[in-house]
Amino acid sequence: MNRWGSALVRFGDLSRPQELLGQMAVDAVYTPAERLRSNAGRTLQHWAGRLAGKYAVLRLLDLPATAELLGQVEVLPRPTPACRQSTACLDGHPPAVQLSGSLRARARSGERIRISLSHTDGHALAVAVSAARLPEDD
C-alpha cells in the first residue's frame, strides 16, 4: 500500500456523469447510495469529486482503476456531531470512504482511509491517506 494517493478528474466541458467514465457503466462505478446522493439536485462536480476520490483510494491501495474496483469504493458525506442526518442535510460534510468486496481486506488493521476533495469550476481533486482510527470513526 502506498502512503497516499491522489487523482484529478476534469469535468468542465462535460455535461453527464457517463462522460466522466468513458466505457465504464455508471451503475458499475457508483454505488446506489452515491447515485442517489449525486442525483439529488447536485451538479456534475459532485459526480467528478466522488470519482476522483475513488481513483485516489485505488492509487493508495496500488490497484488499477477498473469499474469493478471503483464500484467497491464508496465516497459519501460523513455525518458530523452537529448533524447526524447526512442524507437529509444539505450542509457540507467531510467525505468518508467505505470499502466493500475484495477491497475491504486491503486496508490496514487499525487504520482508516481518509480523503479530501476539492473542486474548481472544471476539475475535481482528491487526496487519500491511510491514517490511525479516530474516536469519531466508531
N, CA, C and O atoms as a GROMACS GRO file, in nm:
protein
  552
    1MET      N    1   0.085  -0.117   0.000
    1MET     CA    2   0.000   0.000   0.000
    1MET      C    3   0.089   0.123   0.000
    1MET      O    4   0.189   0.129   0.071
    2ASN      N    5   0.052   0.222  -0.080
    2ASN     CA    6   0.122   0.350  -0.080
    2ASN      C    7   0.090   0.427   0.047
    2ASN      O    8   0.001   0.388   0.122
    3ARG      N    9   0.161   0.534   0.071
    3ARG     CA   10   0.133   0.619   0.186
    3ARG      C   11   0.019   0.716   0.156
    3ARG      O   12  -0.050   0.762   0.246
    4TRP      N   13   0.001   0.746   0.028
    4TRP     CA   14  -0.107   0.834  -0.015
    4TRP      C   15  -0.136   0.810  -0.162
    4TRP      O   16  -0.056   0.749  -0.233
    5GLY      N   17  -0.250   0.858  -0.206
    5GLY     CA   18  -0.288   0.852  -0.347
    5GLY      C   19  -0.361   0.980  -0.382
    5GLY      O   20  -0.429   1.038  -0.298
    6SER      N   21  -0.350   1.023  -0.505
    6SER     CA   22  -0.421   1.143  -0.548
    6SER      C   23  -0.478   1.122  -0.687
    6SER      O   24  -0.436   1.032  -0.760
    7ALA      N   25  -0.574   1.206  -0.722
    7ALA     CA   26  -0.635   1.198  -0.855
    7ALA      C   27  -0.698   1.330  -0.892
    7ALA      O   28  -0.745   1.405  -0.806
    8LEU      N   29  -0.698   1.358  -1.020
    8LEU     CA   30  -0.760   1.478  -1.075
    8LEU      C   31  -0.857   1.434  -1.184
    8LEU      O   32  -0.820   1.357  -1.272
    9VAL      N   33  -0.981   1.481  -1.178
    9VAL     CA   34  -1.082   1.448  -1.279
    9VAL      C   35  -1.130   1.579  -1.341
    9VAL      O   36  -1.174   1.670  -1.270
   10ARG      N   37  -1.120   1.589  -1.472
   10ARG     CA   38  -1.166   1.707  -1.545
   10ARG      C   39  -1.312   1.687  -1.583
   10ARG      O   40  -1.350   1.583  -1.635
   11PHE      N   41  -1.395   1.790  -1.555
   11PHE     CA   42  -1.536   1.781  -1.590
   11PHE      C   43  -1.590   1.908  -1.654
   11PHE      O   44  -1.708   1.913  -1.690
   12GLY      N   45  -1.508   2.010  -1.668
   12GLY     CA   46  -1.553   2.142  -1.711
   12GLY      C   47  -1.630   2.147  -1.840
   12GLY      O   48  -1.725   2.224  -1.851
   13ASP      N   49  -1.592   2.068  -1.940
   13ASP     CA   50  -1.661   2.073  -2.069
   13ASP      C   51  -1.756   1.955  -2.089
   13ASP      O   52  -1.800   1.927  -2.200
   14LEU      N   53  -1.788   1.885  -1.980
   14LEU     CA   54  -1.877   1.769  -1.987
   14LEU      C   55  -2.014   1.806  -1.932
   14LEU      O   56  -2.030   1.908  -1.865
   15SER      N   57  -2.114   1.722  -1.962
   15SER     CA   58  -2.248   1.754  -1.915
   15SER      C   59  -2.320   1.638  -1.845
   15SER      O   60  -2.422   1.659  -1.779
   16ARG      N   61  -2.266   1.514  -1.858
   16ARG     CA   62  -2.334   1.399  -1.798
   16ARG      C   63  -2.232   1.313  -1.723
   16ARG      O   64  -2.116   1.308  -1.762
   17PRO      N   65  -2.275   1.245  -1.616
   17PRO     CA   66  -2.184   1.156  -1.542
   17PRO      C   67  -2.118   1.050  -1.631
   17PRO      O   68  -2.001   1.018  -1.611
   18GLN      N   69  -2.191   0.997  -1.728
   18GLN     CA   70  -2.135   0.893  -1.815
   18GLN      C   71  -2.011   0.943  -1.889
   18GLN      O   72  -1.920   0.864  -1.918
   19GLU      N   73  -2.006   1.071  -1.920
   19GLU     CA   74  -1.892   1.127  -1.992
   19GLU      C   75  -1.763   1.123  -1.909
   19GLU      O   76  -1.653   1.126  -1.964
   20LEU      N   77  -1.776   1.117  -1.777
   20LEU     CA   78  -1.660   1.107  -1.689
   20LEU      C   79  -1.595   0.969  -1.696
   20LEU      O   80  -1.477   0.953  -1.666
   21LEU      N   81  -1.674   0.869  -1.737
   21LEU     CA   82  -1.634   0.729  -1.721
   21LEU      C   83  -1.587   0.659  -1.848
   21LEU      O   84  -1.539   0.546  -1.840
   22GLY      N   85  -1.600   0.720  -1.961
   22GLY     CA   86  -1.562   0.653  -2.085
   22GLY      C   87  -1.650   0.532  -2.109
   22GLY      O   88  -1.772   0.545  -2.118
   23GLN      N   89  -1.589   0.413  -2.120
   23GLN     CA   90  -1.662   0.290  -2.149
   23GLN      C   91  -1.723   0.224  -2.025
   23GLN      O   92  -1.800   0.128  -2.037
   24MET      N   93  -1.690   0.272  -1.905
   24MET     CA   94  -1.743   0.210  -1.783
   24MET      C   95  -1.887   0.256  -1.759
   24MET      O   96  -1.923   0.369  -1.792
   25ALA      N   97  -1.968   0.168  -1.702
   25ALA     CA   98  -2.109   0.198  -1.674
   25ALA      C   99  -2.124   0.273  -1.542
   25ALA      O  100  -2.055   0.242  -1.444
   26VAL      N  101  -2.212   0.371  -1.540
   26VAL     CA  102  -2.239   0.448  -1.418
   26VAL      C  103  -2.279   0.354  -1.304
   26VAL      O  104  -2.233   0.372  -1.192
   27ASP      N  105  -2.365   0.256  -1.332
   27ASP     CA  106  -2.412   0.163  -1.230
   27ASP      C  107  -2.301   0.074  -1.175
   27ASP      O  108  -2.312   0.024  -1.062
   28ALA      N  109  -2.196   0.053  -1.251
   28ALA     CA  110  -2.085  -0.031  -1.205
   28ALA      C  111  -1.987   0.049  -1.119
   28ALA      O  112  -1.928  -0.006  -1.025
   29VAL      N  113  -1.969   0.175  -1.149
   29VAL     CA  114  -1.869   0.258  -1.081
   29VAL      C  115  -1.924   0.323  -0.954
   29VAL      O  116  -1.855   0.330  -0.852
   30TYR      N  117  -2.049   0.370  -0.959
   30TYR     CA  118  -2.110   0.439  -0.846
   30TYR      C  119  -2.208   0.346  -0.774
   30TYR      O  120  -2.288   0.278  -0.839
   31THR      N  121  -2.202   0.343  -0.642
   31THR     CA  122  -2.294   0.261  -0.564
   31THR      C  123  -2.434   0.322  -0.570
   31THR      O  124  -2.449   0.438  -0.607
   32PRO      N  125  -2.537   0.245  -0.534
   32PRO     CA  126  -2.673   0.302  -0.533
   32PRO      C  127  -2.682   0.426  -0.444
   32PRO      O  128  -2.748   0.524  -0.482
   33ALA      N  129  -2.618   0.425  -0.329
   33ALA     CA  130  -2.623   0.542  -0.239
   33ALA      C  131  -2.554   0.662  -0.302
   33ALA      O  132  -2.601   0.774  -0.288
   34GLU      N  133  -2.443   0.640  -0.372
   34GLU     CA  134  -2.373   0.750  -0.439
   34GLU      C  135  -2.458   0.808  -0.552
   34GLU      O  136  -2.464   0.930  -0.570
   35ARG      N  137  -2.524   0.722  -0.626
   35ARG     CA  138  -2.609   0.770  -0.736
   35ARG      C  139  -2.726   0.850  -0.681
   35ARG      O  140  -2.762   0.954  -0.736
   36LEU      N  141  -2.785   0.802  -0.575
   36LEU     CA  142  -2.897   0.873  -0.513
   36LEU      C  143  -2.851   1.010  -0.463
   36LEU      O  144  -2.917   1.110  -0.489
   37ARG      N  145  -2.740   1.015  -0.394
   37ARG     CA  146  -2.688   1.140  -0.340
   37ARG      C  147  -2.647   1.236  -0.452
   37ARG      O  148  -2.676   1.356  -0.443
   38SER      N  149  -2.582   1.187  -0.556
   38SER     CA  150  -2.536   1.273  -0.664
   38SER      C  151  -2.651   1.322  -0.752
   38SER      O  152  -2.642   1.430  -0.811
   39ASN      N  153  -2.757   1.244  -0.762
   39ASN     CA  154  -2.873   1.285  -0.843
   39ASN      C  155  -2.961   1.386  -0.772
   39ASN      O  156  -3.043   1.451  -0.836
   40ALA      N  157  -2.947   1.399  -0.643
   40ALA     CA  158  -3.037   1.484  -0.562
   40ALA      C  159  -3.002   1.632  -0.579
   40ALA      O  160  -2.958   1.696  -0.484
   41GLY      N  161  -3.022   1.684  -0.698
   41GLY     CA  162  -3.002   1.827  -0.722
   41GLY      C  163  -2.857   1.871  -0.726
   41GLY      O  164  -2.829   1.990  -0.718
   42ARG      N  165  -2.766   1.777  -0.737
   42ARG     CA  166  -2.623   1.811  -0.739
   42ARG      C  167  -2.577   1.834  -0.882
   42ARG      O  168  -2.644   1.796  -0.978
   43THR      N  169  -2.462   1.895  -0.894
   43THR     CA  170  -2.405   1.920  -1.026
   43THR      C  171  -2.304   1.813  -1.062
   43THR      O  172  -2.274   1.725  -0.981
   44LEU      N  173  -2.252   1.820  -1.182
   44LEU     CA  174  -2.154   1.724  -1.229
   44LEU      C  175  -2.028   1.724  -1.143
   44LEU      O  176  -1.959   1.623  -1.135
   45GLN      N  177  -1.998   1.836  -1.078
   45GLN     CA  178  -1.879   1.841  -0.994
   45GLN      C  179  -1.887   1.741  -0.878
   45GLN      O  180  -1.784   1.693  -0.832
   46HIS      N  181  -2.006   1.710  -0.830
   46HIS     CA  182  -2.020   1.611  -0.723
   46HIS      C  183  -1.989   1.470  -0.774
   46HIS      O  184  -1.924   1.391  -0.704
   47TRP      N  185  -2.034   1.440  -0.894
   47TRP     CA  186  -2.000   1.311  -0.956
   47TRP      C  187  -1.848   1.303  -0.976
   47TRP      O  188  -1.787   1.200  -0.946
   48ALA      N  189  -1.789   1.411  -1.026
   48ALA     CA  190  -1.644   1.413  -1.052
   48ALA      C  191  -1.565   1.404  -0.922
   48ALA      O  192  -1.461   1.336  -0.919
   49GLY      N  193  -1.611   1.469  -0.817
   49GLY     CA  194  -1.542   1.462  -0.688
   49GLY      C  195  -1.540   1.321  -0.633
   49GLY      O  196  -1.438   1.273  -0.584
   50ARG      N  197  -1.655   1.254  -0.639
   50ARG     CA  198  -1.660   1.115  -0.593
   50ARG      C  199  -1.568   1.026  -0.676
   50ARG      O  200  -1.499   0.940  -0.623
   51LEU      N  201  -1.567   1.048  -0.807
   51LEU     CA  202  -1.481   0.969  -0.894
   51LEU      C  203  -1.333   0.994  -0.862
   51LEU      O  204  -1.255   0.900  -0.857
   52ALA      N  205  -1.296   1.118  -0.842
   52ALA     CA  206  -1.158   1.150  -0.806
   52ALA      C  207  -1.122   1.081  -0.674
   52ALA      O  208  -1.011   1.029  -0.660
   53GLY      N  209  -1.214   1.081  -0.577
   53GLY     CA  210  -1.191   1.012  -0.450
   53GLY      C  211  -1.168   0.864  -0.469
   53GLY      O  212  -1.080   0.806  -0.406
   54LYS      N  213  -1.247   0.802  -0.555
   54LYS     CA  214  -1.233   0.659  -0.583
   54LYS      C  215  -1.097   0.629  -0.646
   54LYS      O  216  -1.028   0.535  -0.606
   55TYR      N  217  -1.059   0.711  -0.746
   55TYR     CA  218  -0.927   0.693  -0.810
   55TYR      C  219  -0.814   0.708  -0.708
   55TYR      O  220  -0.719   0.630  -0.708
   56ALA      N  221  -0.824   0.809  -0.622
   56ALA     CA  222  -0.720   0.832  -0.522
   56ALA      C  223  -0.706   0.714  -0.426
   56ALA      O  224  -0.595   0.676  -0.390
   57VAL      N  225  -0.819   0.656  -0.386
   57VAL     CA  226  -0.815   0.540  -0.297
   57VAL      C  227  -0.749   0.422  -0.367
   57VAL      O  228  -0.667   0.353  -0.306
   58LEU      N  229  -0.784   0.397  -0.491
   58LEU     CA  230  -0.723   0.285  -0.563
   58LEU      C  231  -0.572   0.307  -0.583
   58LEU      O  232  -0.495   0.211  -0.579
   59ARG      N  233  -0.531   0.431  -0.603
   59ARG     CA  234  -0.387   0.459  -0.613
   59ARG      C  235  -0.318   0.437  -0.478
   59ARG      O  236  -0.206   0.386  -0.473
   60LEU      N  237  -0.385   0.474  -0.370
   60LEU     CA  238  -0.333   0.447  -0.236
   60LEU      C  239  -0.312   0.297  -0.216
   60LEU      O  240  -0.213   0.255  -0.158
   61LEU      N  241  -0.406   0.218  -0.265
   61LEU     CA  242  -0.401   0.073  -0.249
   61LEU      C  243  -0.318   0.002  -0.357
   61LEU      O  244  -0.308  -0.120  -0.358
   62ASP      N  245  -0.260   0.079  -0.448
   62ASP     CA  246  -0.180   0.023  -0.558
   62ASP      C  247  -0.261  -0.070  -0.648
   62ASP      O  248  -0.213  -0.177  -0.686
   63LEU      N  249  -0.382  -0.030  -0.682
   63LEU     CA  250  -0.470  -0.113  -0.764
   63LEU      C  251  -0.511  -0.038  -0.890
   63LEU      O  252  -0.513   0.085  -0.892
   64PRO      N  253  -0.543  -0.112  -0.997
   64PRO     CA  254  -0.586  -0.048  -1.122
   64PRO      C  255  -0.728   0.007  -1.109
   64PRO      O  256  -0.807  -0.043  -1.029
   65ALA      N  257  -0.759   0.106  -1.187
   65ALA     CA  258  -0.891   0.169  -1.183
   65ALA      C  259  -0.986   0.099  -1.279
   65ALA      O  260  -1.013   0.149  -1.388
   66THR      N  261  -1.036  -0.017  -1.238
   66THR     CA  262  -1.136  -0.088  -1.316
   66THR      C  263  -1.275  -0.053  -1.262
   66THR      O  264  -1.288  -0.007  -1.149
   67ALA      N  265  -1.376  -0.073  -1.342
   67ALA     CA  266  -1.512  -0.044  -1.298
   67ALA      C  267  -1.546  -0.124  -1.173
   67ALA      O  268  -1.609  -0.072  -1.081
   68GLU      N  269  -1.505  -0.251  -1.170
   68GLU     CA  270  -1.535  -0.336  -1.054
   68GLU      C  271  -1.473  -0.280  -0.926
   68GLU      O  272  -1.539  -0.273  -0.822
   69LEU      N  273  -1.346  -0.241  -0.933
   69LEU     CA  274  -1.280  -0.190  -0.813
   69LEU      C  275  -1.330  -0.050  -0.776
   69LEU      O  276  -1.345  -0.020  -0.658
   70LEU      N  277  -1.355   0.034  -0.874
   70LEU     CA  278  -1.411   0.167  -0.845
   70LEU      C  279  -1.545   0.152  -0.773
   70LEU      O  280  -1.576   0.230  -0.682
   71GLY      N  281  -1.624   0.054  -0.814
   71GLY     CA  282  -1.754   0.030  -0.752
   71GLY      C  283  -1.746  -0.022  -0.609
   71GLY      O  284  -1.846  -0.019  -0.537
   72GLN      N  285  -1.629  -0.069  -0.567
   72GLN     CA  286  -1.610  -0.117  -0.430
   72GLN      C  287  -1.561  -0.007  -0.336
   72GLN      O  288  -1.540  -0.031  -0.217
   73VAL      N  289  -1.542   0.113  -0.390
   73VAL     CA  290  -1.503   0.229  -0.309
   73VAL      C  291  -1.623   0.322  -0.306
   73VAL      O  292  -1.664   0.375  -0.410
   74GLU      N  293  -1.680   0.342  -0.190
   74GLU     CA  294  -1.796   0.431  -0.177
   74GLU      C  295  -1.752   0.560  -0.109
   74GLU      O  296  -1.691   0.557  -0.002
   75VAL      N  297  -1.784   0.673  -0.171
   75VAL     CA  298  -1.750   0.804  -0.118
   75VAL      C  299  -1.880   0.880  -0.092
   75VAL      O  300  -1.951   0.918  -0.185
   76LEU      N  301  -1.909   0.900   0.035
   76LEU     CA  302  -2.030   0.970   0.076
   76LEU      C  303  -1.998   1.066   0.190
   76LEU      O  304  -1.895   1.051   0.256
   77PRO      N  305  -2.084   1.164   0.213
   77PRO     CA  306  -2.062   1.255   0.326
   77PRO      C  307  -2.067   1.180   0.458
   77PRO      O  308  -2.149   1.089   0.476
   78ARG      N  309  -1.980   1.218   0.550
   78ARG     CA  310  -1.978   1.160   0.684
   78ARG      C  311  -2.057   1.252   0.777
   78ARG      O  312  -2.031   1.372   0.781
   79PRO      N  313  -2.152   1.197   0.850
   79PRO     CA  314  -2.227   1.281   0.944
   79PRO      C  315  -2.133   1.343   1.047
   79PRO      O  316  -2.039   1.278   1.095
   80THR      N  317  -2.160   1.464   1.080
   80THR     CA  318  -2.082   1.532   1.183
   80THR      C  319  -2.163   1.532   1.312
   80THR      O  320  -2.284   1.508   1.308
   81PRO      N  321  -2.100   1.559   1.427
   81PRO     CA  322  -2.175   1.565   1.551
   81PRO      C  323  -2.290   1.665   1.546
   81PRO      O  324  -2.393   1.646   1.611
   82ALA      N  325  -2.274   1.772   1.468
   82ALA     CA  326  -2.378   1.874   1.459
   82ALA      C  327  -2.498   1.827   1.376
   82ALA      O  328  -2.609   1.878   1.391
   83CYS      N  329  -2.475   1.731   1.288
   83CYS     CA  330  -2.583   1.685   1.200
   83CYS      C  331  -2.567   1.537   1.175
   83CYS      O  332  -2.482   1.497   1.095
   84ARG      N  333  -2.644   1.455   1.237
   84ARG     CA  334  -2.637   1.310   1.219
   84ARG      C  335  -2.729   1.262   1.107
   84ARG      O  336  -2.737   1.142   1.081
   85GLN      N  337  -2.798   1.353   1.040
   85GLN     CA  338  -2.889   1.315   0.932
   85GLN      C  339  -2.832   1.357   0.798
   85GLN      O  340  -2.892   1.438   0.728
   86SER      N  341  -2.717   1.302   0.762
   86SER     CA  342  -2.647   1.349   0.642
   86SER      C  343  -2.726   1.327   0.514
   86SER      O  344  -2.704   1.400   0.417
   87THR      N  345  -2.817   1.231   0.509
   87THR     CA  346  -2.892   1.210   0.386
   87THR      C  347  -2.995   1.321   0.366
   87THR      O  348  -3.032   1.350   0.252
   88ALA      N  349  -3.041   1.383   0.473
   88ALA     CA  350  -3.139   1.489   0.462
   88ALA      C  351  -3.074   1.627   0.468
   88ALA      O  352  -3.136   1.725   0.426
   89CYS      N  353  -2.955   1.637   0.520
   89CYS     CA  354  -2.888   1.765   0.540
   89CYS      C  355  -2.811   1.804   0.415
   89CYS      O  356  -2.738   1.723   0.359
   90LEU      N  357  -2.828   1.927   0.370
   90LEU     CA  358  -2.758   1.974   0.252
   90LEU      C  359  -2.634   2.056   0.287
   90LEU      O  360  -2.567   2.108   0.198
   91ASP      N  361  -2.602   2.068   0.416
   91ASP     CA  362  -2.479   2.135   0.456
   91ASP      C  363  -2.360   2.048   0.417
   91ASP      O  364  -2.375   1.928   0.397
   92GLY      N  365  -2.246   2.109   0.406
   92GLY     CA  366  -2.127   2.034   0.372
   92GLY      C  367  -2.084   1.940   0.483
   92GLY      O  368  -2.090   1.977   0.601
   93HIS      N  369  -2.043   1.824   0.448
   93HIS     CA  370  -1.992   1.724   0.542
   93HIS      C  371  -1.862   1.671   0.487
   93HIS      O  372  -1.846   1.660   0.366
   94PRO      N  373  -1.768   1.637   0.573
   94PRO     CA  374  -1.644   1.578   0.522
   94PRO      C  375  -1.673   1.444   0.456
   94PRO      O  376  -1.760   1.369   0.502
   95PRO      N  377  -1.600   1.412   0.349
   95PRO     CA  378  -1.626   1.285   0.281
   95PRO      C  379  -1.572   1.167   0.361
   95PRO      O  380  -1.472   1.178   0.431
   96ALA      N  381  -1.640   1.056   0.350
   96ALA     CA  382  -1.598   0.931   0.414
   96ALA      C  383  -1.586   0.823   0.308
   96ALA      O  384  -1.657   0.826   0.207
   97VAL      N  385  -1.497   0.729   0.331
   97VAL     CA  386  -1.476   0.618   0.238
   97VAL      C  387  -1.516   0.488   0.305
   97VAL      O  388  -1.478   0.461   0.419
   98GLN      N  389  -1.594   0.408   0.233
   98GLN     CA  390  -1.627   0.273   0.276
   98GLN      C  391  -1.579   0.178   0.167
   98GLN      O  392  -1.607   0.200   0.049
   99LEU      N  393  -1.508   0.075   0.206
   99LEU     CA  394  -1.462  -0.026   0.111
   99LEU      C  395  -1.550  -0.150   0.124
   99LEU      O  396  -1.592  -0.186   0.234
  100SER      N  397  -1.576  -0.214   0.010
  100SER     CA  398  -1.655  -0.337   0.013
  100SER      C  399  -1.585  -0.442  -0.073
  100SER      O  400  -1.481  -0.415  -0.133
  101GLY      N  401  -1.643  -0.559  -0.077
  101GLY     CA  402  -1.589  -0.667  -0.159
  101GLY      C  403  -1.444  -0.699  -0.126
  101GLY      O  404  -1.404  -0.703  -0.010
  102SER      N  405  -1.366  -0.724  -0.231
  102SER     CA  406  -1.226  -0.763  -0.212
  102SER      C  407  -1.140  -0.651  -0.156
  102SER      O  408  -1.031  -0.677  -0.104
  103LEU      N  409  -1.185  -0.528  -0.164
  103LEU     CA  410  -1.105  -0.415  -0.113
  103LEU      C  411  -1.106  -0.404   0.039
  103LEU      O  412  -1.013  -0.349   0.098
  104ARG      N  413  -1.209  -0.454   0.101
  104ARG     CA  414  -1.220  -0.442   0.247
  104ARG      C  415  -1.097  -0.499   0.317
  104ARG      O  416  -1.051  -0.442   0.416
  105ALA      N  417  -1.044  -0.609   0.267
  105ALA     CA  418  -0.928  -0.673   0.330
  105ALA      C  419  -0.797  -0.600   0.298
  105ALA      O  420  -0.695  -0.628   0.362
  106ARG      N  421  -0.798  -0.508   0.203
  106ARG     CA  422  -0.675  -0.438   0.164
  106ARG      C  423  -0.635  -0.329   0.263
  106ARG      O  424  -0.517  -0.294   0.271
  107ALA      N  425  -0.730  -0.276   0.337
  107ALA     CA  426  -0.699  -0.170   0.434
  107ALA      C  427  -0.623  -0.229   0.552
  107ALA      O  428  -0.651  -0.341   0.594
  108ARG      N  429  -0.530  -0.154   0.604
  108ARG     CA  430  -0.451  -0.199   0.718
  108ARG      C  431  -0.536  -0.202   0.845
  108ARG      O  432  -0.619  -0.114   0.868
  109SER      N  433  -0.514  -0.304   0.925
  109SER     CA  434  -0.586  -0.316   1.051
  109SER      C  435  -0.554  -0.197   1.141
  109SER      O  436  -0.439  -0.155   1.152
  110GLY      N  437  -0.656  -0.142   1.204
  110GLY     CA  438  -0.638  -0.029   1.294
  110GLY      C  439  -0.626   0.104   1.224
  110GLY      O  440  -0.609   0.207   1.289
  111GLU      N  441  -0.635   0.105   1.091
  111GLU     CA  442  -0.627   0.230   1.017
  111GLU      C  443  -0.754   0.252   0.937
  111GLU      O  444  -0.832   0.160   0.912
  112ARG      N  445  -0.773   0.373   0.899
  112ARG     CA  446  -0.890   0.412   0.820
  112ARG      C  447  -0.843   0.496   0.702
  112ARG      O  448  -0.752   0.578   0.716
  113ILE      N  449  -0.904   0.476   0.588
  113ILE     CA  450  -0.870   0.558   0.472
  113ILE      C  451  -0.952   0.686   0.478
  113ILE      O  452  -1.074   0.683   0.493
  114ARG      N  453  -0.882   0.797   0.466
  114ARG     CA  454  -0.947   0.928   0.468
  114ARG      C  455  -0.919   0.998   0.336
  114ARG      O  456  -0.813   0.980   0.276
  115ILE      N  457  -1.015   1.077   0.291
  115ILE     CA  458  -0.994   1.153   0.169
  115ILE      C  459  -1.030   1.299   0.190
  115ILE      O  460  -1.109   1.335   0.277
  116SER      N  461  -0.970   1.381   0.107
  116SER     CA  462  -1.004   1.522   0.099
  116SER      C  463  -1.038   1.550  -0.047
  116SER      O  464  -0.965   1.509  -0.137
  117LEU      N  465  -1.148   1.621  -0.068
  117LEU     CA  466  -1.194   1.655  -0.204
  117LEU      C  467  -1.195   1.806  -0.220
  117LEU      O  468  -1.227   1.880  -0.128
  118SER      N  469  -1.160   1.850  -0.338
  118SER     CA  470  -1.165   1.992  -0.370
  118SER      C  471  -1.212   2.007  -0.514
  118SER      O  472  -1.188   1.920  -0.598
  119HIS      N  473  -1.280   2.119  -0.543
  119HIS     CA  474  -1.333   2.143  -0.676
  119HIS      C  475  -1.293   2.282  -0.724
  119HIS      O  476  -1.280   2.375  -0.644
  120THR      N  477  -1.275   2.295  -0.854
  120THR     CA  478  -1.270   2.425  -0.919
  120THR      C  479  -1.386   2.427  -1.015
  120THR      O  480  -1.473   2.340  -1.009
  121ASP      N  481  -1.389   2.524  -1.104
  121ASP     CA  482  -1.501   2.528  -1.198
  121ASP      C  483  -1.493   2.419  -1.304
  121ASP      O  484  -1.590   2.399  -1.377
  122GLY      N  485  -1.382   2.348  -1.315
  122GLY     CA  486  -1.373   2.245  -1.417
  122GLY      C  487  -1.296   2.121  -1.378
  122GLY      O  488  -1.282   2.030  -1.459
  123HIS      N  489  -1.246   2.114  -1.253
  123HIS     CA  490  -1.168   1.999  -1.209
  123HIS      C  491  -1.206   1.959  -1.066
  123HIS      O  492  -1.244   2.043  -0.985
  124ALA      N  493  -1.195   1.831  -1.039
  124ALA     CA  494  -1.212   1.780  -0.903
  124ALA      C  495  -1.081   1.711  -0.865
  124ALA      O  496  -1.026   1.634  -0.944
  125LEU      N  497  -1.032   1.739  -0.746
  125LEU     CA  498  -0.907   1.683  -0.697
  125LEU      C  499  -0.933   1.607  -0.568
  125LEU      O  500  -1.010   1.653  -0.484
  126ALA      N  501  -0.870   1.492  -0.553
  126ALA     CA  502  -0.883   1.414  -0.431
  126ALA      C  503  -0.746   1.366  -0.386
  126ALA      O  504  -0.660   1.334  -0.468
  127VAL      N  505  -0.729   1.360  -0.254
  127VAL     CA  506  -0.611   1.301  -0.192
  127VAL      C  507  -0.660   1.200  -0.091
  127VAL      O  508  -0.749   1.230  -0.011
  128ALA      N  509  -0.603   1.080  -0.093
  128ALA     CA  510  -0.640   0.974   0.001
  128ALA      C  511  -0.517   0.937   0.083
  128ALA      O  512  -0.406   0.925   0.029
  129VAL      N  513  -0.537   0.918   0.212
  129VAL     CA  514  -0.429   0.873   0.301
  129VAL      C  515  -0.484   0.765   0.392
  129VAL      O  516  -0.604   0.760   0.419
  130SER      N  517  -0.395   0.680   0.438
  130SER     CA  518  -0.430   0.580   0.538
  130SER      C  519  -0.380   0.633   0.672
  130SER      O  520  -0.262   0.665   0.686
  131ALA      N  521  -0.469   0.642   0.770
  131ALA     CA  522  -0.435   0.703   0.898
  131ALA      C  523  -0.495   0.623   1.012
  131ALA      O  524  -0.587   0.543   0.993
  132ALA      N  525  -0.442   0.645   1.131
  132ALA     CA  526  -0.494   0.579   1.250
  132ALA      C  527  -0.642   0.613   1.269
  132ALA      O  528  -0.687   0.722   1.233
  133ARG      N  529  -0.713   0.519   1.325
  133ARG     CA  530  -0.856   0.542   1.353
  133ARG      C  531  -0.871   0.648   1.461
  133ARG      O  532  -0.789   0.658   1.552
  134LEU      N  533  -0.976   0.727   1.449
  134LEU     CA  534  -1.009   0.830   1.545
  134LEU      C  535  -1.136   0.792   1.620
  134LEU      O  536  -1.212   0.708   1.571
  135PRO      N  537  -1.163   0.850   1.737
  135PRO     CA  538  -1.283   0.814   1.813
  135PRO      C  539  -1.412   0.830   1.731
  135PRO      O  540  -1.505   0.750   1.747
  136GLU      N  541  -1.419   0.931   1.645
  136GLU     CA  542  -1.542   0.951   1.568
  136GLU      C  543  -1.563   0.847   1.458
  136GLU      O  544  -1.669   0.846   1.394
  137ASP      N  545  -1.465   0.761   1.434
  137ASP     CA  546  -1.480   0.656   1.335
  137ASP      C  547  -1.570   0.543   1.383
  137ASP      O  548  -1.621   0.466   1.302
  138ASP      N  549  -1.591   0.532   1.512
  138ASP     CA  550  -1.672   0.421   1.567
  138ASP      C  551  -1.814   0.461   1.592
  138ASP      O  552  -1.894   0.380   1.638
   0.00000   0.00000   0.00000
